[in-house]
Amino acid sequence: MADDFNAVGDFDNAINYYKKAHVNGDKLSAAYYGKAEQCWIKGDLETAKTYFELSGNYKDSAVRLLEIFYKLGEISEENADYKGAI
């Protein structure tokens, strides 16, 4: 069931069912990664950061985390929050 949810982009349910079935590894990481991408698209960078971190070494999650940190720095700089930007 979790695989089906993951295939259609329902990552919340996929994550839930993978956890209930004690499935780890690439399947769960893929669901976390997909959820992170959804959050990124919506502009919810903090939640995206959390899910990219949970996805571990899946695909390019480490690079995506750096992109989020960079974007958060840009936002802080735009808001004259120079300490936050650093």
ROSE-4610 file (N, C-alpha, C; in Angstrom, 1 decimal, always signed):
// ROSE-4610
residu = [M/M/M/A/A/A/D/D/D/D/D/D/F/F/F/N/N/N/A/A/A/V/V/V/G/G/G/D/D/D/F/F/F/D/D/D/N/N/N/A/A/A/I/I/I/N/N/N/Y/Y/Y/Y/Y/Y/K/K/K/K/K/K/A/A/A/H/H/H/V/V/V/N/N/N/G/G/G/D/D/D/K/K/K/L/L/L/S/S/S/A/A/A/A/A/A/Y/Y/Y/Y/Y/Y/G/G/G/K/K/K/A/A/A/E/E/E/Q/Q/Q/C/C/C/W/W/W/I/I/I/K/K/K/G/G/G/D/D/D/L/L/L/E/E/E/T/T/T/A/A/A/K/K/K/T/T/T/Y/Y/Y/F/F/F/E/E/E/L/L/L/S/S/S/G/G/G/N/N/N/Y/Y/Y/K/K/K/D/D/D/S/S/S/A/A/A/V/V/V/R/R/R/L/L/L/L/L/L/E/E/E/I/I/I/F/F/F/Y/Y/Y/K/K/K/L/L/L/G/G/G/E/E/E/I/I/I/S/S/S/E/E/E/E/E/E/N/N/N/A/A/A/D/D/D/Y/Y/Y/K/K/K/G/G/G/A/A/A/I/I/I]
num = [1/1/1/2/2/2/3/3/3/4/4/4/5/5/5/6/6/6/7/7/7/8/8/8/9/9/9/10/10/10/11/11/11/12/12/12/13/13/13/14/14/14/15/15/15/16/16/16/17/17/17/18/18/18/19/19/19/20/20/20/21/21/21/22/22/22/23/23/23/24/24/24/25/25/25/26/26/26/27/27/27/28/28/28/29/29/29/30/30/30/31/31/31/32/32/32/33/33/33/34/34/34/35/35/35/36/36/36/37/37/37/38/38/38/39/39/39/40/40/40/41/41/41/42/42/42/43/43/43/44/44/44/45/45/45/46/46/46/47/47/47/48/48/48/49/49/49/50/50/50/51/51/51/52/52/52/53/53/53/54/54/54/55/55/55/56/56/56/57/57/57/58/58/58/59/59/59/60/60/60/61/61/61/62/62/62/63/63/63/64/64/64/65/65/65/66/66/66/67/67/67/68/68/68/69/69/69/70/70/70/71/71/71/72/72/72/73/73/73/74/74/74/75/75/75/76/76/76/77/77/77/78/78/78/79/79/79/80/80/80/81/81/81/82/82/82/83/83/83/84/84/84/85/85/85/86/86/86]
x = [+0.8/+0.0/+0.9/+1.9/+2.8/+3.5/+3.8/+4.4/+3.4/+2.2/+1.2/+1.0/+1.0/+0.9/+2.2/+3.3/+4.6/+4.5/+4.0/+4.0/+3.1/+2.0/+1.1/+1.4/+2.5/+2.9/+2.2/+1.6/+0.9/+2.0/+2.9/+4.1/+3.8/+2.8/+2.4/+1.9/+1.0/+0.5/+1.6/+2.4/+3.5/+4.4/+4.8/+5.7/+5.0/+3.8/+3.0/+3.0/+2.7/+2.6/+4.0/+5.0/+6.3/+6.7/+6.4/+6.8/+6.0/+4.8/+3.9/+4.5/+5.0/+5.5/+7.0/+7.5/+9.0/+9.9/+9.5/+10.3/+11.2/+12.5/+13.5/+14.2/+15.3/+16.1/+15.5/+15.8/+15.5/+14.0/+13.1/+11.7/+11.3/+11.6/+11.3/+12.0/+13.3/+14.1/+13.5/+13.0/+12.3/+11.1/+10.3/+9.1/+9.4/+10.5/+10.9/+11.4/+12.1/+12.7/+11.5/+10.5/+9.4/+8.6/+8.4/+7.8/+8.6/+9.9/+10.8/+10.6/+10.6/+10.4/+9.0/+8.0/+6.7/+6.7/+7.4/+7.5/+8.3/+9.4/+10.2/+9.4/+8.6/+7.8/+6.7/+6.2/+5.2/+5.9/+7.2/+7.9/+8.1/+7.8/+7.9/+9.3/+10.3/+11.7/+12.1/+11.6/+11.9/+11.5/+10.3/+9.8/+10.5/+10.8/+11.6/+13.0/+13.6/+14.9/+14.8/+13.8/+13.6/+13.5/+12.7/+12.5/+13.7/+14.5/+15.7/+16.7/+16.7/+17.6/+17.2/+15.9/+15.4/+15.7/+15.8/+16.0/+17.5/+18.3/+19.7/+20.5/+21.1/+21.9/+21.2/+19.9/+19.1/+19.3/+19.5/+19.8/+20.7/+20.2/+21.1/+20.6/+20.1/+19.5/+20.5/+21.7/+22.7/+22.9/+22.9/+22.9/+21.7/+20.5/+19.3/+19.3/+19.8/+19.9/+20.8/+21.9/+22.7/+21.9/+21.1/+20.3/+19.3/+18.7/+17.8/+18.5/+19.7/+20.4/+20.8/+21.1/+21.5/+20.2/+19.1/+17.9/+17.4/+17.5/+17.2/+18.1/+19.3/+20.3/+19.9/+19.5/+19.1/+17.9/+16.9/+15.7/+16.0/+16.9/+17.3/+18.0/+18.9/+19.5/+18.6/+17.6/+16.5/+15.8/+15.6/+14.9/+15.8/+17.0/+18.0/+18.4/+18.2/+18.6/+20.0/+21.0/+22.3/+22.9/+22.6/+23.0/+22.4/+21.1/+20.4/+21.0/+21.4/+21.9/+23.3/+24.0/+25.3/+25.1]
y = [-1.2/+0.0/+1.3/+1.2/+2.4/+2.7/+1.6/+1.8/+2.5/+2.1/+2.8/+4.2/+4.6/+6.0/+6.7/+6.1/+6.7/+7.0/+6.0/+6.1/+7.3/+7.6/+8.7/+10.0/+10.1/+11.3/+11.7/+10.7/+10.9/+10.5/+11.3/+11.0/+10.9/+11.7/+11.6/+10.2/+9.7/+8.3/+7.3/+7.5/+6.5/+6.4/+7.6/+7.6/+6.9/+7.2/+6.6/+5.1/+4.6/+3.1/+2.4/+3.1/+2.5/+2.4/+3.4/+3.4/+2.3/+2.2/+1.1/-0.3/-0.4/-1.7/-1.9/-0.9/-0.9/-1.1/-0.4/-0.4/+0.8/+0.5/+1.6/+1.5/+2.2/+2.2/+3.1/+2.7/+3.5/+3.9/+2.9/+3.2/+4.4/+4.3/+5.4/+6.7/+6.5/+7.7/+8.4/+7.6/+8.2/+8.9/+8.4/+9.1/+10.4/+10.4/+11.6/+12.6/+12.2/+13.0/+13.7/+12.8/+13.4/+14.4/+14.2/+15.1/+16.4/+16.3/+17.5/+18.3/+17.6/+18.3/+19.1/+18.4/+19.1/+20.3/+20.2/+21.4/+22.5/+22.1/+23.1/+23.9/+23.2/+23.8/+24.8/+24.4/+25.2/+26.4/+26.4/+27.5/+27.3/+26.1/+25.7/+25.2/+26.1/+25.6/+24.9/+25.3/+24.7/+23.2/+23.0/+21.6/+20.8/+21.4/+20.8/+20.4/+21.3/+21.0/+19.7/+19.7/+18.5/+17.2/+17.2/+16.0/+15.6/+16.6/+16.3/+15.7/+16.2/+15.6/+14.2/+13.9/+12.6/+11.6/+12.1/+11.3/+10.8/+11.3/+10.8/+11.0/+9.9/+10.0/+9.7/+9.8/+9.5/+10.5/+10.1/+11.0/+12.1/+13.3/+14.5/+15.3/+14.6/+15.3/+16.2/+15.9/+16.7/+18.1/+18.0/+19.2/+20.0/+19.4/+20.1/+20.8/+20.2/+20.9/+22.2/+22.1/+23.3/+24.4/+24.0/+25.0/+25.6/+24.9/+25.4/+26.4/+26.0/+26.9/+28.2/+28.1/+29.3/+30.2/+29.6/+30.3/+31.0/+30.3/+30.9/+32.0/+31.9/+33.0/+34.2/+34.0/+35.1/+35.8/+35.0/+35.6/+36.4/+35.9/+36.7/+38.0/+37.9/+39.1/+40.2/+39.7/+40.6/+41.3/+40.6/+41.2/+41.9/+42.2/+42.9/+42.1/+40.8/+40.0/+39.4/+40.2/+39.8/+38.7/+38.6/+37.5/+36.2/+36.3/+35.1/+34.7/+35.6/+35.3/+34.6/+35.0/+34.3/+32.9]
z = [+0.0/+0.0/+0.0/+0.8/+0.9/-0.5/-1.2/-2.6/-3.5/-3.4/-4.2/-3.9/-2.6/-2.2/-2.7/-2.6/-3.0/-4.5/-5.3/-6.7/-7.2/-6.5/-6.9/-6.2/-5.5/-4.8/-3.5/-2.9/-1.6/-0.6/-0.4/+0.4/+1.9/+2.4/+3.8/+4.1/+3.3/+3.5/+3.3/+2.3/+2.1/+3.3/+3.8/+5.0/+6.2/+6.4/+7.5/+7.4/+6.2/+6.0/+6.0/+5.5/+5.6/+7.0/+7.8/+9.2/+10.0/+9.7/+10.3/+10.0/+8.8/+8.4/+8.7/+9.4/+9.8/+8.5/+7.5/+6.2/+6.3/+6.1/+6.1/+4.7/+4.6/+3.4/+2.3/+1.1/-0.1/-0.2/+0.1/-0.1/+0.8/+2.1/+3.0/+2.6/+2.3/+1.9/+0.7/-0.3/-1.5/-1.1/-0.2/+0.3/+1.0/+1.8/+2.5/+1.4/+0.5/-0.6/-1.4/-1.7/-2.5/-1.7/-0.4/+0.5/+0.6/+0.7/+0.7/-0.6/-1.7/-3.0/-3.0/-2.5/-2.5/-1.6/-0.5/+0.4/-0.2/-0.9/-1.6/-2.6/-3.4/-4.4/-3.8/-2.6/-1.9/-1.2/-1.2/-0.5/+1.0/+1.5/+2.9/+3.1/+3.2/+3.2/+4.5/+5.6/+6.8/+6.9/+6.4/+6.4/+5.3/+4.2/+3.1/+3.7/+4.5/+5.1/+6.0/+6.8/+7.7/+6.9/+5.8/+5.0/+4.2/+3.7/+3.0/+4.0/+5.2/+6.2/+6.5/+6.6/+6.9/+5.7/+4.5/+3.4/+3.3/+4.2/+4.3/+3.0/+2.5/+1.3/+0.0/+0.1/-1.1/-2.2/-3.4/-4.5/-4.2/-4.4/-4.2/-3.0/-2.0/-0.8/-0.1/-0.1/+0.5/-0.2/-1.5/-2.4/-2.2/-2.1/-2.0/-0.6/+0.4/+1.7/+1.6/+0.9/+0.7/-0.1/-1.0/-1.7/-0.8/+0.1/+1.1/+2.0/+2.5/+3.4/+2.7/+1.4/+0.6/+0.5/+0.1/-0.1/+1.2/+2.3/+3.6/+4.0/+3.6/+3.8/+2.9/+1.7/+0.8/+1.4/+1.9/+2.5/+3.7/+4.5/+5.7/+5.3/+4.3/+3.8/+3.3/+2.5/+2.0/+3.1/+4.2/+5.4/+6.3/+5.9/+6.7/+8.0/+8.0/+9.1/+8.8/+9.0/+8.5/+9.4/+10.6/+11.5/+11.0/+10.7/+10.2/+8.8/+8.0/+6.7/+6.8/+7.8/+8.0/+8.5]
